[in-house]
Protein backbone atom coordinates (compact mmCIF):
# COMPACT_ATOMS: atom_id res chain seq x y z
CA UNK A 1 0.00 0.00 0.00
CA UNK A 2 2.56 2.58 1.07
CA UNK A 3 4.97 1.72 -1.73
CA UNK A 4 2.46 3.14 -4.21
CA UNK A 5 2.18 6.49 -2.41
CA UNK A 6 4.23 8.30 -5.03
CA UNK A 7 2.21 6.67 -7.80
CA UNK A 8 -1.09 7.71 -6.19
CA UNK A 9 0.05 11.22 -5.20
CA UNK A 10 2.82 12.08 -7.67
CA UNK A 11 2.22 15.84 -7.41
CA UNK A 12 1.96 16.06 -3.60
CA UNK A 13 3.94 19.17 -2.63
CA UNK A 14 2.58 20.04 0.81
CA UNK A 15 1.51 17.85 3.69
CA UNK A 16 0.03 18.71 7.08
CA UNK A 17 -0.39 16.08 9.76
CA UNK A 18 -2.07 16.79 13.08
CA UNK A 19 -1.52 14.04 15.63
CA UNK A 20 -4.61 13.19 17.67
CA UNK A 21 -3.93 10.49 20.22
CA UNK A 22 -5.77 8.80 23.05
CA UNK A 23 -2.84 6.47 23.76
CA UNK A 24 -0.85 8.88 25.92
CA UNK A 25 2.54 7.53 26.93
CA UNK A 26 2.21 4.54 24.64
CA UNK A 27 3.35 3.65 21.17
CA UNK A 28 0.73 0.93 20.93
CA UNK A 29 -1.44 2.49 18.25
CA UNK A 30 -2.74 1.60 14.80
CA UNK A 31 -0.23 4.09 13.34
CA UNK A 32 2.76 2.39 14.97
CA UNK A 33 1.43 -1.02 13.91
CA UNK A 34 1.19 0.24 10.30
CA UNK A 35 4.64 1.84 10.36
CA UNK A 36 6.25 -1.30 11.80
CA UNK A 37 5.00 -3.66 9.10
CA UNK A 38 5.63 -1.54 6.02
CA UNK A 39 8.60 -1.81 3.69
CA UNK A 40 9.63 1.68 2.65
CA UNK A 41 12.55 0.77 0.40
CA UNK A 42 10.73 1.84 -2.77
CA UNK A 43 8.79 4.83 -1.39
CA UNK A 44 9.79 8.18 -2.84
CA UNK A 45 7.90 11.43 -2.36
CA UNK A 46 9.46 13.18 -5.35
CA UNK A 47 7.51 16.43 -5.24
CA UNK A 48 7.02 16.93 -1.50
CA UNK A 49 8.43 20.32 -0.54
CA UNK A 50 6.76 21.26 2.73
CA UNK A 51 5.59 19.26 5.75
CA UNK A 52 3.94 20.49 8.91
CA UNK A 53 3.56 18.09 11.84
CA UNK A 54 1.36 19.32 14.68
CA UNK A 55 0.96 18.10 18.27
CA UNK A 56 4.09 15.93 18.25
CA UNK A 57 5.07 14.30 21.54
CA UNK A 58 8.01 12.19 20.37
CA UNK A 59 6.53 8.69 20.24
CA UNK A 60 8.36 6.02 18.29
CA UNK A 61 5.74 6.08 15.53
CA UNK A 62 6.00 9.89 15.20
CA UNK A 63 9.79 9.70 15.01
CA UNK A 64 9.56 6.93 12.39
CA UNK A 65 7.27 9.11 10.30
CA UNK A 66 9.60 12.14 10.61
CA UNK A 67 12.60 10.05 9.56
CA UNK A 68 10.69 8.49 6.66
CA UNK A 69 9.65 11.92 5.34
CA UNK A 70 13.19 13.30 5.61
CA UNK A 71 14.77 10.26 3.97
CA UNK A 72 12.26 9.90 1.11
CA UNK A 73 11.62 13.51 0.01
CA UNK A 74 14.39 14.74 -2.32
CA UNK A 75 12.77 18.16 -2.93
CA UNK A 76 11.85 18.86 0.70
CA UNK A 77 12.56 22.45 1.62
CA UNK A 78 10.90 22.80 4.99
CA UNK A 79 9.58 20.60 7.79
CA UNK A 80 7.87 22.29 10.73
CA UNK A 81 7.54 20.23 13.90
CA UNK A 82 5.15 21.67 16.46
CA UNK A 83 5.12 20.10 19.90
CA UNK A 84 1.99 19.28 21.86
CA UNK A 85 0.79 22.08 24.07
CA UNK A 86 -1.47 20.14 26.43
CA UNK A 87 -0.75 18.09 29.55
CA UNK A 88 1.09 15.52 27.43
CA UNK A 89 3.61 17.94 25.91
CA UNK A 90 7.10 16.44 25.90
CA UNK A 91 9.48 17.36 28.69
CA UNK A 92 12.52 19.52 27.98
CA UNK A 93 14.68 16.37 28.07
CA UNK A 94 12.40 14.60 25.59
CA UNK A 95 12.47 17.62 23.25
CA UNK A 96 16.28 17.52 23.38
CA UNK A 97 16.27 13.82 22.45
CA UNK A 98 13.84 14.50 19.56
CA UNK A 99 16.03 17.34 18.27
CA UNK A 100 19.15 15.21 18.53
CA UNK A 101 17.59 12.26 16.69
CA UNK A 102 16.06 14.36 13.90
CA UNK A 103 19.32 16.22 13.33
CA UNK A 104 21.18 12.90 12.89
CA UNK A 105 18.84 11.65 10.15
CA UNK A 106 20.22 11.58 6.60
CA UNK A 107 18.06 13.78 4.38
CA UNK A 108 17.29 13.11 0.73
CA UNK A 109 17.23 16.87 0.23
CA UNK A 110 20.41 18.71 1.24
CA UNK A 111 18.29 21.89 1.47
CA UNK A 112 15.73 20.49 3.90
CA UNK A 113 15.29 22.79 6.87
CA UNK A 114 13.67 21.50 10.07
CA UNK A 115 11.94 24.15 12.18
CA UNK A 116 10.77 23.47 15.72
CA UNK A 117 7.85 25.29 17.34
CA UNK A 118 6.52 25.18 20.88
N, CA, C and O atoms as CSV, one atom per row, in Angstrom:
chain,resi,resn,atom,element,x,y,z
A,1,UNK,N,N,0.821,-1.190,0.000
A,1,UNK,CA,C,0.000,0.000,0.000
A,1,UNK,C,C,0.864,1.252,0.000
A,1,UNK,O,O,0.707,2.105,-0.874
A,2,UNK,N,N,1.750,1.377,0.939
A,2,UNK,CA,C,2.562,2.578,1.072
A,2,UNK,C,C,3.540,2.732,-0.085
A,2,UNK,O,O,3.880,3.853,-0.463
A,3,UNK,N,N,3.991,1.633,-0.642
A,3,UNK,CA,C,4.965,1.722,-1.727
A,3,UNK,C,C,4.385,2.394,-2.962
A,3,UNK,O,O,5.142,2.833,-3.827
A,4,UNK,N,N,3.069,2.487,-3.067
A,4,UNK,CA,C,2.457,3.142,-4.210
A,4,UNK,C,C,2.066,4.582,-3.898
A,4,UNK,O,O,1.355,5.205,-4.687
A,5,UNK,N,N,2.509,5.121,-2.775
A,5,UNK,CA,C,2.185,6.495,-2.406
A,5,UNK,C,C,2.570,7.470,-3.502
A,5,UNK,O,O,1.762,8.314,-3.889
A,6,UNK,N,N,3.774,7.373,-4.002
A,6,UNK,CA,C,4.226,8.301,-5.030
A,6,UNK,C,C,3.423,8.128,-6.314
A,6,UNK,O,O,3.182,9.102,-7.028
A,7,UNK,N,N,3.008,6.908,-6.613
A,7,UNK,CA,C,2.205,6.669,-7.804
A,7,UNK,C,C,0.813,7.269,-7.637
A,7,UNK,O,O,0.250,7.794,-8.598
A,8,UNK,N,N,0.252,7.201,-6.437
A,8,UNK,CA,C,-1.092,7.713,-6.192
A,8,UNK,C,C,-1.104,9.225,-5.999
A,8,UNK,O,O,-2.094,9.879,-6.326
A,9,UNK,N,N,-0.026,9.785,-5.478
A,9,UNK,CA,C,0.052,11.218,-5.203
A,9,UNK,C,C,1.331,11.808,-5.793
A,9,UNK,O,O,2.132,12.387,-5.060
A,10,UNK,N,N,1.535,11.673,-7.094
A,10,UNK,CA,C,2.817,12.080,-7.671
A,10,UNK,C,C,3.079,13.579,-7.587
A,10,UNK,O,O,4.234,13.997,-7.654
A,11,UNK,N,N,2.048,14.390,-7.442
A,11,UNK,CA,C,2.219,15.837,-7.408
A,11,UNK,C,C,2.108,16.421,-6.002
A,11,UNK,O,O,2.037,17.640,-5.851
A,12,UNK,N,N,2.092,15.587,-4.982
A,12,UNK,CA,C,1.965,16.059,-3.599
A,12,UNK,C,C,3.151,16.950,-3.254
A,12,UNK,O,O,4.293,16.491,-3.249
A,13,UNK,N,N,2.884,18.230,-2.964
A,13,UNK,CA,C,3.935,19.174,-2.635
A,13,UNK,C,C,3.907,19.613,-1.181
A,13,UNK,O,O,4.944,19.951,-0.610
A,14,UNK,N,N,2.721,19.610,-0.580
A,14,UNK,CA,C,2.584,20.037,0.814
A,14,UNK,C,C,1.793,18.991,1.584
A,14,UNK,O,O,0.870,18.366,1.061
A,15,UNK,N,N,2.182,18.820,2.840
A,15,UNK,CA,C,1.511,17.846,3.694
A,15,UNK,C,C,1.396,18.432,5.099
A,15,UNK,O,O,2.352,19.003,5.624
A,16,UNK,N,N,0.227,18.286,5.697
A,16,UNK,CA,C,0.027,18.715,7.080
A,16,UNK,C,C,-0.567,17.540,7.841
A,16,UNK,O,O,-1.583,16.971,7.441
A,17,UNK,N,N,0.080,17.189,8.941
A,17,UNK,CA,C,-0.394,16.078,9.764
A,17,UNK,C,C,-0.579,16.586,11.185
A,17,UNK,O,O,0.355,17.100,11.800
A,18,UNK,N,N,-1.784,16.438,11.692
A,18,UNK,CA,C,-2.070,16.787,13.085
A,18,UNK,C,C,-2.265,15.483,13.844
A,18,UNK,O,O,-3.136,14.684,13.501
A,19,UNK,N,N,-1.463,15.272,14.866
A,19,UNK,CA,C,-1.524,14.040,15.634
A,19,UNK,C,C,-2.612,14.164,16.699
A,19,UNK,O,O,-2.585,15.074,17.527
A,20,UNK,N,N,-3.554,13.252,16.665
A,20,UNK,CA,C,-4.609,13.195,17.667
A,20,UNK,C,C,-4.515,11.813,18.288
A,20,UNK,O,O,-4.747,10.802,17.626
A,21,UNK,N,N,-4.172,11.783,19.566
A,21,UNK,CA,C,-3.930,10.491,20.223
A,21,UNK,C,C,-4.725,10.349,21.513
A,21,UNK,O,O,-4.913,11.315,22.251
A,22,UNK,N,N,-5.178,9.159,21.767
A,22,UNK,CA,C,-5.769,8.804,23.049
A,22,UNK,C,C,-4.889,7.798,23.770
A,22,UNK,O,O,-5.275,7.289,24.822
A,23,UNK,N,N,-3.729,7.504,23.234
A,23,UNK,CA,C,-2.844,6.466,23.761
A,23,UNK,C,C,-1.690,7.082,24.526
A,23,UNK,O,O,-0.565,6.590,24.427
A,24,UNK,N,N,-1.925,8.129,25.276
A,24,UNK,CA,C,-0.852,8.875,25.921
A,24,UNK,C,C,0.177,7.968,26.589
A,24,UNK,O,O,-0.163,7.028,27.308
A,25,UNK,N,N,1.453,8.281,26.327
A,25,UNK,CA,C,2.545,7.533,26.930
A,25,UNK,C,C,2.771,6.168,26.323
A,25,UNK,O,O,3.557,5.380,26.849
A,26,UNK,N,N,2.098,5.873,25.226
A,26,UNK,CA,C,2.210,4.544,24.639
A,26,UNK,C,C,2.425,4.651,23.138
A,26,UNK,O,O,1.898,5.552,22.485
A,27,UNK,N,N,3.193,3.735,22.610
A,27,UNK,CA,C,3.349,3.653,21.166
A,27,UNK,C,C,2.476,2.546,20.591
A,27,UNK,O,O,2.594,2.213,19.411
A,28,UNK,N,N,1.613,1.981,21.404
A,28,UNK,CA,C,0.726,0.926,20.931
A,28,UNK,C,C,-0.473,1.578,20.262
A,28,UNK,O,O,-1.489,1.830,20.910
A,29,UNK,N,N,-0.361,1.852,18.978
A,29,UNK,CA,C,-1.445,2.488,18.248
A,29,UNK,C,C,-1.524,1.873,16.859
A,29,UNK,O,O,-0.585,1.216,16.411
A,30,UNK,N,N,-2.649,2.086,16.178
A,30,UNK,CA,C,-2.745,1.600,14.796
A,30,UNK,C,C,-1.665,2.199,13.896
A,30,UNK,O,O,-1.190,1.534,12.976
A,31,UNK,N,N,-1.272,3.455,14.154
A,31,UNK,CA,C,-0.228,4.093,13.345
A,31,UNK,C,C,1.089,3.359,13.514
A,31,UNK,O,O,1.755,3.049,12.526
A,32,UNK,N,N,1.479,3.074,14.760
A,32,UNK,CA,C,2.758,2.387,14.969
A,32,UNK,C,C,2.708,0.980,14.402
A,32,UNK,O,O,3.709,0.495,13.874
A,33,UNK,N,N,1.558,0.311,14.500
A,33,UNK,CA,C,1.425,-1.017,13.906
A,33,UNK,C,C,1.630,-0.941,12.399
A,33,UNK,O,O,2.322,-1.787,11.832
A,34,UNK,N,N,1.039,0.060,11.736
A,34,UNK,CA,C,1.185,0.239,10.301
A,34,UNK,C,C,2.632,0.530,9.940
A,34,UNK,O,O,3.176,-0.079,9.018
A,35,UNK,N,N,3.261,1.458,10.660
A,35,UNK,CA,C,4.636,1.836,10.356
A,35,UNK,C,C,5.603,0.670,10.544
A,35,UNK,O,O,6.579,0.555,9.802
A,36,UNK,N,N,5.349,-0.183,11.512
A,36,UNK,CA,C,6.249,-1.296,11.799
A,36,UNK,C,C,6.214,-2.396,10.750
A,36,UNK,O,O,7.197,-3.118,10.583
A,37,UNK,N,N,5.102,-2.538,10.041
A,37,UNK,CA,C,4.995,-3.658,9.099
A,37,UNK,C,C,5.274,-3.259,7.655
A,37,UNK,O,O,5.342,-4.123,6.781
A,38,UNK,N,N,5.433,-1.985,7.397
A,38,UNK,CA,C,5.631,-1.544,6.024
A,38,UNK,C,C,7.089,-1.639,5.598
A,38,UNK,O,O,8.008,-1.534,6.410
A,39,UNK,N,N,7.269,-1.841,4.300
A,39,UNK,CA,C,8.598,-1.807,3.695
A,39,UNK,C,C,8.671,-0.524,2.886
A,39,UNK,O,O,7.930,-0.352,1.918
A,40,UNK,N,N,9.555,0.369,3.277
A,40,UNK,CA,C,9.625,1.680,2.650
A,40,UNK,C,C,10.750,1.795,1.627
A,40,UNK,O,O,11.040,2.897,1.162
A,41,UNK,N,N,11.374,0.709,1.275
A,41,UNK,CA,C,12.548,0.775,0.400
A,41,UNK,C,C,12.246,1.408,-0.959
A,41,UNK,O,O,13.129,2.027,-1.552
A,42,UNK,N,N,11.026,1.269,-1.460
A,42,UNK,CA,C,10.729,1.836,-2.766
A,42,UNK,C,C,9.813,3.059,-2.713
A,42,UNK,O,O,9.298,3.485,-3.746
A,43,UNK,N,N,9.604,3.623,-1.535
A,43,UNK,CA,C,8.790,4.830,-1.390
A,43,UNK,C,C,9.650,6.041,-1.719
A,43,UNK,O,O,10.781,6.156,-1.247
A,44,UNK,N,N,9.111,6.937,-2.526
A,44,UNK,CA,C,9.791,8.180,-2.837
A,44,UNK,C,C,8.728,9.253,-3.006
A,44,UNK,O,O,7.817,9.102,-3.820
A,45,UNK,N,N,8.835,10.314,-2.260
A,45,UNK,CA,C,7.897,11.432,-2.356
A,45,UNK,C,C,8.594,12.535,-3.149
A,45,UNK,O,O,9.073,13.516,-2.581
A,46,UNK,N,N,8.644,12.361,-4.458
A,46,UNK,CA,C,9.462,13.179,-5.350
A,46,UNK,C,C,9.127,14.659,-5.371
A,46,UNK,O,O,10.015,15.476,-5.610
A,47,UNK,N,N,7.901,15.027,-5.133
A,47,UNK,CA,C,7.505,16.433,-5.240
A,47,UNK,C,C,7.264,17.110,-3.891
A,47,UNK,O,O,7.020,18.316,-3.844
A,48,UNK,N,N,7.328,16.365,-2.815
A,48,UNK,CA,C,7.021,16.929,-1.498
A,48,UNK,C,C,8.046,17.989,-1.121
A,48,UNK,O,O,9.246,17.720,-1.075
A,49,UNK,N,N,7.556,19.201,-0.850
A,49,UNK,CA,C,8.432,20.319,-0.536
A,49,UNK,C,C,8.234,20.868,0.873
A,49,UNK,O,O,9.150,21.453,1.451
A,50,UNK,N,N,7.046,20.680,1.419
A,50,UNK,CA,C,6.758,21.260,2.732
A,50,UNK,C,C,5.908,20.306,3.567
A,50,UNK,O,O,4.916,19.754,3.089
A,51,UNK,N,N,6.314,20.123,4.818
A,51,UNK,CA,C,5.593,19.256,5.750
A,51,UNK,C,C,5.397,20.024,7.051
A,51,UNK,O,O,6.312,20.687,7.540
A,52,UNK,N,N,4.211,19.925,7.592
A,52,UNK,CA,C,3.937,20.494,8.908
A,52,UNK,C,C,3.351,19.384,9.774
A,52,UNK,O,O,2.327,18.791,9.438
A,53,UNK,N,N,4.014,19.116,10.887
A,53,UNK,CA,C,3.565,18.092,11.836
A,53,UNK,C,C,3.144,18.801,13.119
A,53,UNK,O,O,3.945,19.504,13.736
A,54,UNK,N,N,1.897,18.618,13.516
A,54,UNK,CA,C,1.364,19.315,14.684
A,54,UNK,C,C,1.068,18.350,15.815
A,54,UNK,O,O,0.683,17.202,15.594
A,55,UNK,N,N,1.257,18.842,17.036
A,55,UNK,CA,C,0.962,18.095,18.271
A,55,UNK,C,C,1.851,16.872,18.437
A,55,UNK,O,O,1.383,15.804,18.830
A,56,UNK,N,N,3.124,17.030,18.138
A,56,UNK,CA,C,4.094,15.932,18.255
A,56,UNK,C,C,4.533,15.792,19.708
A,56,UNK,O,O,4.801,16.782,20.389
A,57,UNK,N,N,4.601,14.550,20.171
A,57,UNK,CA,C,5.072,14.303,21.541
A,57,UNK,C,C,6.319,13.428,21.582
A,57,UNK,O,O,6.871,13.193,22.657
A,58,UNK,N,N,6.769,12.945,20.428
A,58,UNK,CA,C,8.013,12.187,20.370
A,58,UNK,C,C,7.868,10.687,20.501
A,58,UNK,O,O,8.817,10.011,20.897
A,59,UNK,N,N,6.694,10.144,20.176
A,59,UNK,CA,C,6.527,8.691,20.243
A,59,UNK,C,C,7.372,8.035,19.151
A,59,UNK,O,O,7.820,8.699,18.216
A,60,UNK,N,N,7.576,6.760,19.277
A,60,UNK,CA,C,8.360,6.016,18.289
A,60,UNK,C,C,7.714,6.131,16.905
A,60,UNK,O,O,8.416,6.324,15.912
A,61,UNK,N,N,6.406,6.015,16.829
A,61,UNK,CA,C,5.739,6.084,15.525
A,61,UNK,C,C,5.873,7.477,14.909
A,61,UNK,O,O,6.037,7.592,13.694
A,62,UNK,N,N,5.807,8.532,15.715
A,62,UNK,CA,C,6.004,9.886,15.199
A,62,UNK,C,C,7.427,10.069,14.682
A,62,UNK,O,O,7.633,10.655,13.619
A,63,UNK,N,N,8.395,9.576,15.420
A,63,UNK,CA,C,9.795,9.696,15.006
A,63,UNK,C,C,10.047,8.900,13.723
A,63,UNK,O,O,10.798,9.344,12.854
A,64,UNK,N,N,9.425,7.737,13.604
A,64,UNK,CA,C,9.555,6.925,12.389
A,64,UNK,C,C,8.998,7.682,11.192
A,64,UNK,O,O,9.593,7.672,10.115
A,65,UNK,N,N,7.862,8.336,11.379
A,65,UNK,CA,C,7.265,9.110,10.303
A,65,UNK,C,C,8.160,10.290,9.909
A,65,UNK,O,O,8.353,10.542,8.720
A,66,UNK,N,N,8.703,11.007,10.881
A,66,UNK,CA,C,9.599,12.137,10.611
A,66,UNK,C,C,10.814,11.667,9.814
A,66,UNK,O,O,11.191,12.289,8.821
A,67,UNK,N,N,11.417,10.577,10.249
A,67,UNK,CA,C,12.600,10.045,9.559
A,67,UNK,C,C,12.260,9.597,8.141
A,67,UNK,O,O,13.021,9.854,7.209
A,68,UNK,N,N,11.128,8.934,7.976
A,68,UNK,CA,C,10.688,8.492,6.659
A,68,UNK,C,C,10.520,9.684,5.714
A,68,UNK,O,O,10.977,9.639,4.572
A,69,UNK,N,N,9.873,10.738,6.183
A,69,UNK,CA,C,9.647,11.915,5.342
A,69,UNK,C,C,10.963,12.593,4.969
A,69,UNK,O,O,11.130,13.030,3.830
A,70,UNK,N,N,11.887,12.683,5.904
A,70,UNK,CA,C,13.186,13.299,5.609
A,70,UNK,C,C,14.007,12.454,4.628
A,70,UNK,O,O,14.674,12.992,3.744
A,71,UNK,N,N,13.955,11.155,4.789
A,71,UNK,CA,C,14.770,10.259,3.966
A,71,UNK,C,C,14.200,10.025,2.573
A,71,UNK,O,O,14.936,9.622,1.672
A,72,UNK,N,N,12.908,10.268,2.375
A,72,UNK,CA,C,12.257,9.903,1.115
A,72,UNK,C,C,11.727,11.098,0.317
A,72,UNK,O,O,10.948,10.914,-0.618
A,73,UNK,N,N,12.137,12.320,0.674
A,73,UNK,CA,C,11.618,13.515,0.009
A,73,UNK,C,C,12.769,14.354,-0.546
A,73,UNK,O,O,13.251,15.259,0.134
A,74,UNK,N,N,13.218,14.066,-1.772
A,74,UNK,CA,C,14.391,14.740,-2.319
A,74,UNK,C,C,14.220,16.236,-2.602
A,74,UNK,O,O,15.218,16.942,-2.749
A,75,UNK,N,N,12.993,16.734,-2.683
A,75,UNK,CA,C,12.769,18.160,-2.927
A,75,UNK,C,C,12.291,18.901,-1.676
A,75,UNK,O,O,11.894,20.063,-1.757
A,76,UNK,N,N,12.329,18.241,-0.534
A,76,UNK,CA,C,11.845,18.861,0.698
A,76,UNK,C,C,12.648,20.119,1.018
A,76,UNK,O,O,13.879,20.108,1.039
A,77,UNK,N,N,11.923,21.189,1.264
A,77,UNK,CA,C,12.561,22.451,1.622
A,77,UNK,C,C,12.386,22.768,3.101
A,77,UNK,O,O,13.265,23.342,3.742
A,78,UNK,N,N,11.228,22.378,3.625
A,78,UNK,CA,C,10.904,22.804,4.992
A,78,UNK,C,C,10.013,21.786,5.696
A,78,UNK,O,O,9.005,21.338,5.149
A,79,UNK,N,N,10.399,21.432,6.913
A,79,UNK,CA,C,9.575,20.602,7.790
A,79,UNK,C,C,9.406,21.364,9.101
A,79,UNK,O,O,10.387,21.716,9.757
A,80,UNK,N,N,8.162,21.610,9.471
A,80,UNK,CA,C,7.872,22.289,10.730
A,80,UNK,C,C,7.330,21.246,11.697
A,80,UNK,O,O,6.358,20.552,11.402
A,81,UNK,N,N,7.972,21.147,12.853
A,81,UNK,CA,C,7.538,20.225,13.901
A,81,UNK,C,C,7.035,21.064,15.065
A,81,UNK,O,O,7.791,21.816,15.679
A,82,UNK,N,N,5.751,20.925,15.360
A,82,UNK,CA,C,5.150,21.672,16.465
A,82,UNK,C,C,4.830,20.689,17.583
A,82,UNK,O,O,4.146,19.687,17.374
A,83,UNK,N,N,5.329,20.989,18.753
A,83,UNK,CA,C,5.118,20.096,19.897
A,83,UNK,C,C,3.730,20.268,20.484
A,83,UNK,O,O,3.084,21.303,20.322
A,84,UNK,N,N,3.291,19.228,21.167
A,84,UNK,CA,C,1.995,19.280,21.859
A,84,UNK,C,C,2.011,20.388,22.882
A,84,UNK,O,O,3.051,20.697,23.464
A,85,UNK,N,N,0.860,20.984,23.101
A,85,UNK,CA,C,0.785,22.079,24.066
A,85,UNK,C,C,-0.133,21.750,25.237
A,85,UNK,O,O,-0.440,22.624,26.047
A,86,UNK,N,N,-0.568,20.511,25.333
A,86,UNK,CA,C,-1.469,20.139,26.428
A,86,UNK,C,C,-0.689,19.464,27.560
A,86,UNK,O,O,0.532,19.590,27.643
A,87,UNK,N,N,-1.393,18.762,28.410
A,87,UNK,CA,C,-0.753,18.092,29.548
A,87,UNK,C,C,0.286,17.064,29.121
A,87,UNK,O,O,1.169,16.717,29.905
A,88,UNK,N,N,0.192,16.579,27.904
A,88,UNK,CA,C,1.088,15.525,27.426
A,88,UNK,C,C,2.227,16.061,26.566
A,88,UNK,O,O,2.860,15.306,25.827
A,89,UNK,N,N,2.488,17.365,26.660
A,89,UNK,CA,C,3.607,17.940,25.909
A,89,UNK,C,C,4.895,17.290,26.387
A,89,UNK,O,O,5.015,16.969,27.569
A,90,UNK,N,N,5.846,17.092,25.510
A,90,UNK,CA,C,7.095,16.435,25.905
A,90,UNK,C,C,7.911,17.306,26.865
A,90,UNK,O,O,7.891,18.534,26.789
A,91,UNK,N,N,8.616,16.645,27.752
A,91,UNK,CA,C,9.481,17.358,28.692
A,91,UNK,C,C,10.652,17.986,27.934
A,91,UNK,O,O,10.907,17.649,26.778
A,92,UNK,N,N,11.351,18.889,28.591
A,92,UNK,CA,C,12.522,19.521,27.980
A,92,UNK,C,C,13.535,18.468,27.565
A,92,UNK,O,O,14.143,18.580,26.500
A,93,UNK,N,N,13.727,17.438,28.398
A,93,UNK,CA,C,14.676,16.372,28.073
A,93,UNK,C,C,14.234,15.598,26.838
A,93,UNK,O,O,15.054,15.242,25.992
A,94,UNK,N,N,12.933,15.338,26.741
A,94,UNK,CA,C,12.395,14.598,25.587
A,94,UNK,C,C,12.554,15.427,24.312
A,94,UNK,O,O,12.902,14.891,23.260
A,95,UNK,N,N,12.299,16.732,24.407
A,95,UNK,CA,C,12.469,17.618,23.249
A,95,UNK,C,C,13.923,17.574,22.781
A,95,UNK,O,O,14.191,17.522,21.581
A,96,UNK,N,N,14.855,17.594,23.728
A,96,UNK,CA,C,16.277,17.519,23.381
A,96,UNK,C,C,16.592,16.223,22.633
A,96,UNK,O,O,17.323,16.236,21.642
A,97,UNK,N,N,16.046,15.118,23.103
A,97,UNK,CA,C,16.266,13.816,22.449
A,97,UNK,C,C,15.675,13.839,21.040
A,97,UNK,O,O,16.300,13.346,20.101
A,98,UNK,N,N,14.480,14.405,20.882
A,98,UNK,CA,C,13.845,14.498,19.561
A,98,UNK,C,C,14.732,15.313,18.624
A,98,UNK,O,O,15.011,14.888,17.503
A,99,UNK,N,N,15.173,16.479,19.083
A,99,UNK,CA,C,16.031,17.343,18.266
A,99,UNK,C,C,17.300,16.613,17.843
A,99,UNK,O,O,17.713,16.672,16.685
A,100,UNK,N,N,17.901,15.934,18.792
A,100,UNK,CA,C,19.154,15.214,18.527
A,100,UNK,C,C,18.941,14.118,17.475
A,100,UNK,O,O,19.744,13.971,16.553
A,101,UNK,N,N,17.861,13.356,17.621
A,101,UNK,CA,C,17.586,12.262,16.687
A,101,UNK,C,C,17.262,12.791,15.291
A,101,UNK,O,O,17.763,12.263,14.298
A,102,UNK,N,N,16.436,13.821,15.209
A,102,UNK,CA,C,16.060,14.363,13.904
A,102,UNK,C,C,17.278,14.955,13.199
A,102,UNK,O,O,17.423,14.808,11.986
A,103,UNK,N,N,18.139,15.611,13.940
A,103,UNK,CA,C,19.322,16.225,13.331
A,103,UNK,C,C,20.343,15.201,12.841
A,103,UNK,O,O,21.197,15.530,12.018
A,104,UNK,N,N,20.267,13.963,13.336
A,104,UNK,CA,C,21.177,12.903,12.895
A,104,UNK,C,C,20.710,12.215,11.617
A,104,UNK,O,O,21.499,11.552,10.944
A,105,UNK,N,N,19.434,12.369,11.281
A,105,UNK,CA,C,18.844,11.652,10.147
A,105,UNK,C,C,19.415,12.164,8.825
A,105,UNK,O,O,19.502,13.371,8.599
A,106,UNK,N,N,19.803,11.228,7.955
A,106,UNK,CA,C,20.218,11.577,6.603
A,106,UNK,C,C,18.993,12.097,5.864
A,106,UNK,O,O,17.905,11.534,5.989
A,107,UNK,N,N,19.162,13.158,5.102
A,107,UNK,CA,C,18.056,13.777,4.384
A,107,UNK,C,C,18.267,13.631,2.874
A,107,UNK,O,O,19.360,13.872,2.360
A,108,UNK,N,N,17.219,13.239,2.189
A,108,UNK,CA,C,17.289,13.112,0.733
A,108,UNK,C,C,17.505,14.474,0.085
A,108,UNK,O,O,18.081,14.568,-0.999
A,109,UNK,N,N,17.045,15.516,0.745
A,109,UNK,CA,C,17.228,16.871,0.234
A,109,UNK,C,C,18.271,17.592,1.085
A,109,UNK,O,O,18.070,17.777,2.285
A,110,UNK,N,N,19.376,17.997,0.477
A,110,UNK,CA,C,20.405,18.713,1.239
A,110,UNK,C,C,19.925,20.087,1.693
A,110,UNK,O,O,20.544,20.701,2.562
A,111,UNK,N,N,18.826,20.579,1.113
A,111,UNK,CA,C,18.289,21.890,1.468
A,111,UNK,C,C,17.173,21.825,2.497
A,111,UNK,O,O,16.619,22.859,2.871
A,112,UNK,N,N,16.835,20.636,2.960
A,112,UNK,CA,C,15.727,20.489,3.902
A,112,UNK,C,C,16.046,21.166,5.229
A,112,UNK,O,O,17.062,20.883,5.865
A,113,UNK,N,N,15.154,22.065,5.628
A,113,UNK,CA,C,15.290,22.790,6.874
A,113,UNK,C,C,14.214,22.285,7.838
A,113,UNK,O,O,13.041,22.199,7.472
A,114,UNK,N,N,14.611,21.954,9.064
A,114,UNK,CA,C,13.673,21.504,10.067
A,114,UNK,C,C,13.509,22.627,11.074
A,114,UNK,O,O,14.484,23.107,11.653
A,115,UNK,N,N,12.264,23.042,11.276
A,115,UNK,CA,C,11.943,24.149,12.180
A,115,UNK,C,C,11.106,23.583,13.327
A,115,UNK,O,O,10.159,22.828,13.106
A,116,UNK,N,N,11.463,23.951,14.530
A,116,UNK,CA,C,10.770,23.466,15.722
A,116,UNK,C,C,9.961,24.596,16.327
A,116,UNK,O,O,10.452,25.717,16.457
A,117,UNK,N,N,8.716,24.304,16.698
A,117,UNK,CA,C,7.848,25.285,17.339
A,117,UNK,C,C,7.300,24.706,18.626
A,117,UNK,O,O,7.013,23.513,18.724
A,118,UNK,N,N,7.162,25.575,19.604
A,118,UNK,CA,C,6.519,25.179,20.878
A,118,UNK,C,C,5.049,25.434,20.819
A,118,UNK,O,O,4.336,25.169,21.787
